[in-house]
Amino acid sequence: MSRVNSEKMRDIKIYTTNWCSYCNFAKRYFDEQGQPYEEINIEEEGISREEMMKIAGGMSVPQIVIDGKPIGGYDDLMSLVRAGEMLV
């Protein structure tokens, strides 16, 4: 996984549902970092989990995509943060 450059804004998409607490944790992380993101609520958009798998690489929520590269869910995001690879 390549290091995320902190000098530019990233293109971040977070695939969420209304009831997902981990989705809220991921959004809170990016909010605290001052990093904008696009939230795509799969329930409101009518995106099936199978479609999300094709788009984002996973069926659970949240699914986070940074600069077109799926990184996984909230736990994966926090692993990158702990490893120093998620600098925003």
trRosetta pair geometry for C-beta under 8 A, 3 or more apart (Angstrom, degrees):
i j d omega theta_ij theta_ji phi_ij phi_ji
1 71 7.5 73 -137 -125 132 94
1 80 6.8 -100 131 -111 154 108
1 85 5.8 71 107 166 115 153
2 85 7.8 147 114 -164 25 110
3 84 7.9 -21 -123 125 105 78
3 85 5.3 -118 -110 -141 62 71
3 87 7.0 11 -179 20 92 110
4 10 6.4 -15 -165 -80 119 139
4 66 6.6 -38 -108 151 129 149
4 80 7.7 58 -6 164 120 130
4 85 6.6 91 4 157 85 62
4 86 5.6 32 24 -131 133 42
4 87 5.6 -179 79 48 89 64
4 88 6.4 -20 122 -68 133 73
5 8 5.7 27 104 29 115 92
5 87 7.5 -40 -169 80 9 104
6 87 4.2 -63 -59 133 111 105
6 88 6.1 173 -119 -133 77 11
9 35 7.0 159 -143 -142 79 75
9 36 6.6 13 -164 38 127 98
10 35 6.5 8 39 -163 101 121
10 66 5.3 -15 170 -159 133 98
10 67 5.8 -84 -158 -43 88 94
10 88 6.3 -74 4 -118 125 107
11 66 7.0 133 76 -163 59 46
11 67 5.2 106 47 -90 94 49
11 68 7.0 29 84 -29 127 71
12 30 6.4 -175 116 -123 162 147
12 35 6.5 60 3 145 150 112
12 36 7.2 164 45 104 108 51
12 37 3.8 -58 98 -114 112 93
12 38 6.9 165 93 21 58 68
12 64 6.9 -20 -163 -166 93 93
12 65 7.3 152 -154 82 45 54
12 66 5.3 -8 -102 -106 76 75
13 37 6.8 164 -92 -174 19 88
13 38 4.9 -23 -109 69 72 100
13 39 7.9 153 -160 -93 57 18
13 40 6.0 13 -174 -5 103 116
13 56 7.6 -129 101 -100 114 112
13 64 7.3 158 84 -155 54 46
13 65 4.5 -5 57 57 101 103
14 23 6.8 130 156 -152 117 83
14 26 5.6 163 -136 118 136 129
14 27 6.3 -171 87 -75 168 81
14 30 7.6 -141 -41 1 137 148
14 37 5.4 41 -8 152 107 136
14 38 7.3 172 23 84 68 48
14 39 5.3 -26 69 -110 98 65
14 40 7.1 171 82 25 44 72
14 62 5.2 -18 -171 -167 94 131
14 63 7.5 156 -157 76 46 45
14 64 5.4 -10 -106 -104 75 76
14 65 7.9 -163 -73 24 34 68
15 40 5.1 -29 -105 75 64 101
15 42 5.6 45 -176 -47 98 108
15 47 7.4 -91 -148 89 118 149
15 52 5.6 137 172 -142 159 119
15 55 7.4 120 -71 96 145 123
15 56 5.3 -106 -3 -39 142 164
15 61 5.9 -116 113 -119 83 93
15 62 6.0 146 71 -161 59 67
15 63 4.2 2 46 52 118 94
15 64 7.7 -141 20 -66 75 34
15 65 7.6 55 -18 -7 99 102
16 20 5.8 -149 -161 51 78 131
16 23 3.8 103 -132 -153 103 140
16 26 8.0 -157 -86 61 108 124
16 27 7.5 8 -80 -45 147 120
16 39 5.6 -19 14 -164 129 99
16 40 7.0 143 21 73 75 46
16 41 5.3 -41 78 -102 89 63
16 42 7.0 -178 72 0 33 82
16 61 5.6 111 -133 -174 33 128
16 62 5.3 -15 -89 -105 72 95
17 20 4.6 101 54 -19 89 111
17 23 6.5 -175 40 -26 58 155
17 41 6.6 100 -116 -157 28 79
17 42 6.1 -43 -78 48 77 95
17 43 5.2 78 -137 -21 82 115
17 61 5.1 140 -4 57 95 166
18 41 6.7 46 -54 -153 72 126
18 43 6.0 -61 -8 46 97 147
18 44 7.7 101 -50 -38 103 100
20 23 3.7 74 96 -2 116 114
20 24 7.0 172 103 -10 67 79
20 61 4.8 -90 -90 106 164 115
20 62 6.4 146 130 -50 147 74
21 24 5.5 -52 -157 35 41 113
21 25 6.5 45 146 -22 69 100
22 25 5.2 -44 -146 32 41 116
22 26 6.5 44 153 -20 66 100
22 61 7.2 152 76 117 105 66
22 62 5.9 -142 115 2 92 90
22 73 6.4 18 143 172 138 112
22 74 4.1 -137 -176 1 103 146
22 75 7.8 -36 -148 -28 135 76
23 26 5.9 -54 -152 35 31 110
23 27 6.4 28 152 -15 64 107
23 61 5.6 -7 -66 148 114 106
23 62 4.3 129 -102 -61 71 106
23 74 7.6 -119 -67 -53 27 120
24 27 5.7 -55 -145 40 33 110
24 28 6.1 36 154 -22 66 107
25 28 5.7 -55 -147 36 29 113
25 29 6.5 36 152 -25 63 101
25 74 5.2 58 84 -142 118 144
26 29 5.7 -49 -153 28 32 114
26 30 6.8 22 155 -9 64 104
26 62 4.8 -86 17 44 155 158
26 64 6.1 -150 -162 -71 142 125
26 73 7.6 -110 -65 -179 137 59
26 74 4.8 -120 -60 -96 100 91
26 77 6.0 113 -120 20 97 164
27 30 6.1 -59 -152 41 33 104
27 31 6.1 37 150 -22 68 109
27 37 7.1 -138 -122 62 71 136
27 39 6.7 11 -100 -87 123 123
28 31 5.4 -54 -143 38 32 115
28 32 6.2 33 157 -20 66 106
29 32 6.0 -59 -151 36 26 109
29 33 6.5 16 153 -11 62 110
29 77 6.7 140 78 139 164 136
29 78 7.9 -133 -95 -78 154 79
29 81 7.6 -106 -161 -66 136 149
30 33 5.6 -59 -145 43 35 109
30 35 4.5 -91 -161 74 84 101
30 36 7.6 58 158 -163 117 3
30 37 4.9 21 143 -19 164 129
30 88 7.1 -28 -127 99 72 164
31 34 7.7 34 177 -72 31 29
31 35 7.9 -89 -57 50 17 66
33 88 4.6 56 158 89 145 113
34 88 8.0 -176 65 129 68 100
35 88 4.3 -15 -69 158 144 137
40 45 6.0 -14 -177 -15 86 154
40 47 7.2 32 149 1 112 151
41 44 4.0 43 95 23 119 112
41 45 6.0 146 80 -9 62 93
42 45 5.9 -63 -132 51 29 102
42 46 7.9 -112 174 58 55 9
42 47 4.1 -89 -144 65 83 104
42 48 7.8 -171 178 -27 115 4
42 49 7.5 73 160 -78 154 55
42 52 5.8 -23 -110 -69 141 132
42 61 6.8 -139 13 -81 128 132
43 46 7.8 26 176 -68 25 35
47 51 5.0 -125 -167 85 80 127
47 52 5.5 94 142 -59 116 91
47 55 7.5 -40 -164 11 135 148
48 51 4.6 100 55 5 79 100
48 52 7.0 -140 98 -4 43 86
49 52 5.3 -51 -146 37 36 115
49 53 6.5 48 150 -29 64 97
49 59 4.3 52 175 -156 110 93
50 53 5.5 -44 -154 24 33 117
50 54 7.1 30 149 -14 60 100
50 59 7.4 8 -74 -111 37 108
51 54 5.8 -56 -159 35 37 110
51 55 6.2 27 149 -13 70 111
52 55 5.5 -60 -141 44 35 108
52 56 5.4 -24 179 30 75 111
52 58 7.1 -42 131 84 101 53
52 59 6.3 118 83 -120 110 45
52 61 7.9 -48 177 -74 162 87
52 63 6.1 152 172 15 111 151
53 56 7.3 -68 -111 58 14 71
53 57 6.8 12 -163 -161 50 8
53 58 6.4 -109 -112 105 64 6
53 59 5.0 -6 -71 -69 103 81
55 63 7.9 113 93 107 92 146
55 65 7.8 -82 144 -51 83 150
56 63 3.7 90 139 138 145 139
56 64 7.8 108 -163 38 121 15
56 65 5.4 -114 -125 -52 87 114
56 70 5.1 127 -179 -109 55 118
57 63 6.8 161 58 -159 73 124
57 65 7.9 134 14 -89 107 97
57 70 3.4 157 18 102 135 171
57 72 7.3 -73 100 -81 118 53
58 63 4.7 177 60 -104 106 115
58 70 6.9 162 -7 -178 93 135
58 72 6.2 86 -39 -134 149 56
58 73 6.6 -113 112 -45 165 92
60 63 7.2 134 80 -59 55 88
60 73 5.9 -26 96 -72 109 141
61 73 7.3 122 157 -119 19 110
62 73 5.5 131 69 -141 64 76
62 74 5.9 85 40 -44 106 87
63 70 6.6 -30 179 -143 102 106
63 72 7.1 -84 -136 -171 65 21
63 73 6.3 -49 -91 -82 45 70
64 70 7.4 122 83 -154 48 57
64 71 5.1 -35 90 56 100 101
64 72 6.7 -4 42 73 91 38
64 73 6.8 127 1 -121 95 22
64 74 7.7 110 -24 -71 125 44
64 76 7.4 -164 42 78 114 111
64 77 5.7 50 29 -68 161 118
65 68 6.6 1 168 -132 108 13
65 69 6.6 160 -160 73 71 30
65 70 5.1 -38 -101 -91 83 57
65 71 7.1 166 -106 6 28 77
66 69 5.8 -30 70 61 69 86
66 71 5.7 21 11 -22 108 124
71 76 5.4 171 142 126 80 122
71 77 6.3 87 114 -81 128 69
71 80 6.5 -29 -173 -32 133 149
72 75 7.3 -62 128 70 123 75
72 76 3.0 78 78 4 128 165
72 77 7.2 -150 79 -34 86 66
73 76 5.4 104 51 14 52 102
73 77 7.1 -93 122 -6 35 95
74 77 5.4 -52 -149 33 34 115
74 78 6.4 29 156 -15 67 105
75 78 5.8 -55 -147 39 32 109
75 79 6.4 39 150 -24 64 103
76 79 5.5 -49 -149 31 33 116
76 80 6.7 34 152 -17 63 102
77 80 5.8 -57 -157 35 32 110
77 81 6.5 33 147 -20 66 105
77 86 6.5 91 -168 -111 66 166
78 81 5.3 -47 -145 34 39 116
78 82 6.3 39 155 -18 67 103
79 82 5.9 -53 -146 38 30 110
79 83 6.2 23 155 -13 64 112
80 83 5.7 -61 -143 43 30 108
80 85 4.6 -89 -162 77 81 100
80 86 3.7 86 122 -37 106 113
81 84 7.8 39 174 -68 30 23
81 85 7.8 -90 -62 55 18 63
81 86 4.5 -54 -74 59 59 124
83 86 7.7 81 58 -1 84 85
84 87 7.1 11 -178 -51 60 103
